Amino acid sequence: MTQTLPDPSRDRKIVERLINFLAGGARTTRKISAEEHQQTMPLDTAKLTPAESSNLMEPTFFPDGASLLLRIGGNKIVVGALKNDVLLGRFSKESPEVDNVQRINLAYYSGYRTGISRVHALIRRTANNTVNLIDMDSVNGTFVNEERLEPFKAHPLKDGDLIRLAYLNIKVYFLVP
């Protein structure tokens, strides 16, 4: 079996598109088949711990000091206070860094198998203390509560929303310090 190495020029093009988008100004994933989708892991419905559930916020307000918790199956990712944009996608060691953008590498959560694009979606905190999710023109789509998002259009997130990136389910929680 021949192993293919990542193409650094492709990663550079992806980062250039991202920087162009962030400055105000396309696709890098394969389409997933129905058979592959059936092989993906279902969303883990495990409950939050009592400490986490007591810290849940009002649905759309995300005040200073609050943290964003993403739950992927049995895994919890605490993003923090969202001082920078958060990019969701599949990244390799060769993927260039982008200033002021935190990356969450969904390759560790079966990202390729579930159809996650290299640059799939962006989470952005707004000046009025809300959190938006933006699809970055992903091949297999970004959904909030099963509603497909238009590419490059901000969609407000609420505490408890279910995000689906291609076929990967992520539950969103807003936590108070």
C-alpha positions in Angstrom: 0.0 0.0 0.0 1.4 3.4 -1.0 1.1 6.2 1.5 0.4 9.6 0.0 2.0 12.6 1.6 0.0 15.8 2.3 0.4 18.4 -0.4 1.7 21.6 1.2 0.6 23.8 -1.7 -3.0 22.6 -1.2 -2.8 23.5 2.5 -1.5 26.9 1.5 -4.4 27.5 -0.8 -6.9 26.5 2.0 -5.3 28.9 4.4 -5.3 31.7 1.7 -9.1 31.2 1.3 -9.6 31.3 5.1 -7.5 34.5 5.4 -9.5 36.0 2.6 -12.7 35.1 4.3 -11.6 36.4 7.7 -10.5 39.7 6.0 -14.1 40.1 4.7 -13.4 39.2 1.3 -13.8 26.5 -1.7 -13.9 23.0 -1.3 -11.3 20.5 0.0 -13.2 17.3 1.0 -14.6 14.3 -0.8 -18.3 13.6 -1.0 -19.4 10.8 1.4 -21.5 7.9 0.4 -24.5 6.6 2.3 -22.7 3.4 3.1 -19.8 5.3 4.7 -22.3 7.4 6.6 -23.9 4.2 8.1 -20.5 3.3 9.4 -20.0 6.5 11.4 -20.3 6.5 15.2 -23.7 7.7 16.6 -23.9 10.7 18.9 -23.2 9.7 22.5 -26.2 10.8 24.6 -24.3 10.7 27.9 -25.4 13.4 30.3 -23.3 16.3 31.5 -21.9 16.1 35.0 -23.9 17.9 37.7 -21.2 20.6 37.9 -21.4 21.2 34.1 -25.2 21.2 34.0 -25.4 23.7 36.9 -23.2 26.1 34.8 -25.5 26.2 31.7 -26.3 29.7 30.5 -29.3 31.4 28.9 -29.8 30.1 25.4 -28.1 32.8 23.2 -26.1 35.1 25.6 -22.4 34.4 25.9 -20.9 36.8 28.5 -17.3 37.6 29.2 -15.6 34.8 31.1 -18.0 32.1 29.8 -16.6 29.0 28.1 -17.8 27.0 25.2 -18.0 23.2 25.6 -18.2 21.0 22.6 -19.3 17.4 23.1 -18.3 14.9 20.4 -19.5 11.5 21.4 -18.0 10.8 24.9 -15.3 13.4 24.4 -15.5 17.0 25.8 -13.6 19.9 24.3 -13.6 23.1 26.3 -12.8 25.8 23.9 -12.6 28.6 26.5 -13.7 32.2 26.4 -13.7 32.6 22.6 -11.2 35.5 22.4 -10.3 34.3 18.9 -12.2 32.6 16.1 -12.3 28.8 16.3 -11.8 26.8 13.1 -13.2 23.3 12.8 -11.7 21.0 10.3 -9.0 18.4 9.5 -5.5 19.6 10.0 -2.1 17.9 9.4 1.3 18.8 10.9 2.0 20.6 7.7 -1.1 22.8 7.8 0.0 26.4 8.2 -1.1 28.3 11.3 -3.4 31.3 10.9 -2.9 34.2 13.4 -5.7 34.8 15.9 -7.5 31.5 14.9 -7.7 28.6 17.3 -8.0 25.2 15.5 -9.9 22.1 16.5 -8.6 19.1 14.6 -11.6 16.8 14.0 -9.3 14.3 12.3 -9.0 12.8 15.9 -12.7 12.2 15.9 -13.0 10.2 12.7 -13.1 13.5 10.7 -12.0 12.0 7.4 -14.4 9.0 7.7 -17.3 11.3 8.6 -16.7 13.7 5.7 -15.2 16.7 7.5 -13.6 19.3 5.2 -10.0 20.5 5.9 -11.6 23.9 6.6 -15.2 23.1 7.5 -16.7 25.7 9.8 -15.8 28.7 11.9 -17.1 29.6 15.4 -17.0 33.4 16.0 -18.0 35.4 19.1 -19.7 38.7 18.2 -19.4 42.1 19.9 -23.0 41.7 21.3 -22.0 38.5 23.2 -23.5 35.9 20.9 -21.7 33.0 19.2 -22.1 32.3 15.5 -21.3 29.3 13.4 -20.2 29.9 9.8 -20.0 27.1 7.1 -16.8 27.6 5.1 -18.3 26.2 1.9 -17.8 22.6 3.1 -18.6 19.7 0.6 -20.9 17.7 3.0 -22.5 20.7 4.7 -22.9 22.2 8.2 -26.1 21.9 10.0 -27.5 23.4 13.3 -30.4 21.4 14.7 -30.7 19.6 11.2 -31.0 23.0 9.4 -28.4 23.3 6.7 -26.4 26.5 6.8 -25.6 28.6 3.8 -21.9 28.9 3.1 -20.2 32.0 4.6 -23.4 33.1 6.3 -23.3 33.5 10.1 -25.9 31.5 12.1 -26.3 32.2 15.9 -25.7 29.3 18.2 -27.7 28.7 21.4 -26.8 26.6 24.4 -27.8 23.0 23.7 -27.7 23.2 19.9 -26.7 20.2 17.9 -24.1 21.0 15.3 -23.6 18.4 12.5 -20.5 18.8 10.4 -21.1 16.4 7.5 -21.9 13.3 9.5 -20.2 14.2 12.8 -22.5 15.3 15.6 -21.3 18.0 18.1 -23.4 19.2 21.0 -22.8 22.8 22.2 -22.9 24.1 25.7 -22.3 27.6 27.2 -20.7 27.4 30.6 -20.3 30.0 33.3 -17.0 30.3 35.2 
